Amino acid sequence: FNNFGGPVPDSIGNLTLLENLDLAFNSFSSSIPNGLYRLHHLKILNLESNNLHGTISNAVGNSTSLVILDLGGNSISGTLPRSFGKLSSSMYLDITNNQFNGNPFESIGSFSKLVYIQIEDNYFKGVVTEDNLANLTMLQQISASRNNLTLKLTSLYLNSWKLGPNFPSWIQSQNILQDLMMSNIGILDTIPTWFWEQFSQASYLDLSHNQIHDLSSNSLSGSMDDFLCRNLDKSMALGFLNLASNNLLGDLPNCWNIWPFLVDVSLQNNHFFGSLPSSMGSLARLQSFQIRKNFLSGVFPTSLKKNNQLIILDLRENNLSGTIPLWVGEKLLNMKILCLRSNNFSGHIPNEICDMSFLQVVDLAENHLSGNIPTCFNKLIAMRLRNKSRHNGIYFESYTSYYTSEHMVSVLLWLKGVGIEYRDILGLVTSIDLSRNKLSREIPREITDLDGLIYLNLSKNQLSGQIPPSVANMRLLESIDISNNQLSGEIPLTISKLSFLNHLDLSYNHLKGKIPTGIQIQSFDASNFVGNNLCGSPLLINCSSNQQSSYIDHSRIENGEHGVNWFFVSMTLGFVVGFWVIVAPLFIYRSWRYAYFCFLDDMWYKLQSCW
């Protein structure tokens, strides 16, 4: 705040140890001398509000120690030289109200420590891409108004930002976006009509976990029709569509044939009803289809018969009924995750499922399935072998004529009674859940050949017989739930060899005998063993010999039979035999009777004399 004028002296560069130079709010009227760039220790340079002109020399790249640079309020022109990018230690940059041109981010894009940047009121122009901004990881504030810059992004990830409640209209300017993720951003609006026209060639779209509602609430057509079926004469390039957890409702549209590149479709947790349209079968590249928690009805969707690239199919929590068709195991041979929980499927589990050798998650729980558990489950190769893949997740790729996109898929799985979203380790999970059905007969021994199985739930069925002793072969098992069945016999001792076991529920069966000892088993809660004739830790019932002798086979009682206690039988027989050995001779021999009564009279006389 002085009134110094004239040129900035070049000799100032002789102050080689200078760290802070503040010449702001003066009247210097020259270009910036190269001498300033010889100050290698300079950390703060403030030349704000002078009359400086000219351009910035390439020598500026020598000022690598600069942390704060303020050139605002001058008349400096030209482009920022490439050497400007060497000022990578800079945290504060202000070059507002000058006459700079070109694209500044081609130079300052390498400022990884930059926190504050102010470049407004210049003549900057050009396209700013995400590559220009990728290194600015510390940036907190940017002011770039009143320039001719254009922000063009191919990827925009805004998950969990607070951008609602209206649909963000500024997205309309990003007409080259390939990936757009706006999950959980608080939208309480409809999707505008321009959106699908603007992003018809996008590859990945995630609008899940918002409150997007019906686009045509005043008409009879479903909301999906309005924005998926607008351009029936034009094929869309979208590969990943995620509209989960919104308020979309109505029938699913029947125009999926114009979306030939779709690889992943997520529509779960909405209000769709009816059946799947026939055009769904035209999605030849579809690898994941999740439509859990809607109101779909009818039989198993026959339109999926043509989607033979499916890897993940999630139809849980709908109102589907009928049998599981044989073609599921014949056509969908690439399937890894099959989830049909909480529907009304009935009939037998088809043996053809065993031909789906890549299956690693089978969830058929909470239906009305009957019959036996297929003995061919040991053909599920993905569960017989330990996963040795270098990828823990499951990846999908979408290919178009000009763009390739890869994304990792996530699925909500019910394991050990808890629903957890799996993504990063989804490829490592192996599970069979057949609980809450009407399955009967024995647990097949063949299921114990699944050495790579981690979670097994057969609870709340009508299974009988014994627990296969070969259960010890399932060395990776972490959870077994076979509660609420009619299993009998003793718990096999081999179950204590399962070193990874952290959940075991055998409650409410007809098991008997001593609970095997093992570090894991004795650590489980006693409630996991109640409703049986078991003893030993963790139950409070001791396994004494008397108690052991009183155990009764409950399964035989239920069949109208009674257990025999041989202790009481032998005691009664001994009493009868002993009685007749003594009394019978008295009836047969008179002399024995005379001698016996004489003995009694003599004993009575002696007792009276003692009194």
Secondary structure, 3 states (H helix, E strand, C coil): CCCCEECCCHHHHHCCCCCEEECCCCEECCCCCHHHHHCCCCCEEECCCCCCCCCCCHHHHHCCCCCEEECCCCCCEECCCHHHHHCCCCCEEECCCCEEEECCHHHHCCCCCCCEEECCCCEEEEEECHHHHCCCCCCCEEECCCCEEEECCCEEECCCCCCCCCCCHHHHHCCCCCEEECCCCCCCCCCCHHHHHHCCCCCEEECCCCCCCCCCCCCCCCHHHHHHCCCCCCCCCCCEEECCCCCCEEECCCCHHHCCCCCEEECCCCEEEECCCHHHHHCCCCCEEECCCCEEEECCCHHHHHCCCCCEEECCCCEEEEECCCHHHHHCCCCCEEECCCCEEEECCCHHHHHCCCCCEEECCCCEEEECCCHHHHHCHHHHCCCCCCCCCCEEEEECCCCEEEEECCEEEEECCEEEEECCCHHHCCEEECCCCEEEEECCHHHHHCCCCCEEECCCCEEEECCCHHHHHCCCCCEEECCCCEEEEECCHHHHHCCCCCEEECCCCEEEEECCCCCCHHHCCHHHCCCCEEECCCCCCCCCHHHHHCCCCHHHHHCCCCCCCHHHHHHHHHHHHHHHHHHHHHHHCHHHHHHHHHHHHHHHHHHHHHC
